[in-house]
């Protein structure tokens, strides 16, 4: 992909953009796309010593003096975000604390909501901040089910998961529904905070579905998050878990990085939920693609021809992506090929 050109961005090129959780699969690509476009990036991590590779990595990739790390080890500490937001033009809130194995969603909300509003409040009090994005989740909007036809709209929330979790009995296993309900309730609470506090910055949420594609630095990051699931499939491990994941949508790592860039710099993007739902996938289809790419590797996941039938409101996000990069969503074939290249790079 060539150098990005932004048309009349609402934050000037050369401005500092804050990316929280910059060492992760998503955050690293968000930082990379802002640097590629001509911005400077300040990234937060929990431990600078563990992420010392990042400054020389981005210096080599984008030039010196354009990327800095700042440590925020305790998200909930008073004033935790004050230094991080000082002088920045935009905030990409990517970092989160909750894992997918949630049982007590009330406790998780009591931990996560103050951390997010602490960041949003610090940004509100910093006059330089013009635009903010918060990372939600596709599962905040719906529970994927390839056997059902459903229609989502911009303000759909996963009320079904919330209802099931709230009606569950103590000790009852709720599985991934706990995380889905948590993400749904958390995002709604954050929008309520925005409507009450009325900060001067523009505010949008991004809802990524499953993330596949290139890992920015496999040598330093490993194969993280859902890209790691592609490695599981190739290695023949955790197959029962992979088989239980329903067909849905995915977003390529680089497409997602571009979407954050668009949301934070494009005039007129405000008060929106941007559905980072690219093309359709299932792990059965991912297995077929891996098998073609590596005929010598035996992919053991059973074939499943079910396909997502949901009508999703991803047109706005796609139009923003096209305006920046001139392309539509990455294909599943290309994203899995990129993922496999990163896996091989990591293994070598």
C-alpha positions, 0 to 999 in steps of 0.5 A: 500500500502506498503512502496515504493521502488525507483530504482536508483532515480535521486534525493537522498532519504532524499532530500527536495522536494517542493510541492506548494499548499500542503493543497489541494486534489492533493498536500497533496497526492503528499507530502504523497507519497514523505514522504512515499518514504523516502524524506523530504517535504517543502509545501507552503500554503497561510496561515500557521495558516489555515493549522496548522494541517498539520505538526502534521498530517504528523509527526504522519504519517511519523515521526518528522522533515520531513515535514515543511510548508512555507507561500507564500501568494502572488504568484506574489510578487517579489522573492515570491518563493526564500525562498521556493526553497532554498536547494530543489532538486525537485519542484512539482508545484501544486498550481494554482489561476484560477477557472473554471468560467473564463470569461476573459482568457487574464486577467487570463493568465496575472495573472497566467503566471508570477506566474508560471514563477516566480516559474520556474525562482526561481528554475532555479536560485537555483543550488540544483534543479534537477527536476520540474513538473508543473500541467496542466489539461486534458482539456488543451488537449481536450474537452471531448465528448462521442459522438465523437471518437478522438485520442489524442497524447502527444502534443495535445492541446485543439485548439477547445476550444481556437478557440471558446473562441477567436471567442466569442462575448463580453458578450457571455456565454462560460461556462467551455470552458473558463477554458479549453482554459486558461489551453491550452494556459497557458501550451503552454506558459510555454513550450515556456518559458522552451524552451527559458530559457533552465533551467538545471533541467528536466521539465515535465507537468502532465495533471490530468483528474477528480480526485476521491479517498481517501481524506488524512485528511477529518477532516481537508480538507473537501471533496475537488474539484471533490471528492466533486462532488461525495458528491453532487451526494450522497446528491442529489444536483447540479444534473443538473450540474453533468448531464452536465459533459460528460463521460471521464477519472479519476485518483485516488488520490493515483495514482496521488501522485505516478505519481508526485513521478515518474516524479520527481525521475525516470531517463530519464523522461524529456520534457514530458507531462504525461497524468494522465488519468486512467480508464473511468467514467461517473457520471451516472456510479458513481451513480450506484456504490454509489447505490450498496454501499449504497442501502438505499440511493436514487441516483436521477441522470438519467441513461446515458450509454454513454462512452468515446471513446477517444484514449488517450496517457496514457501508459507512465504515467501508466508504471511509475505508475507500476514501483513504485507501481506495479499496474495499474490504480485504478478501478472506483469502488475502487476509488468511494468506497474510496471517499465514505469512506472519505465522511463518515469520514468527516460527522462523 
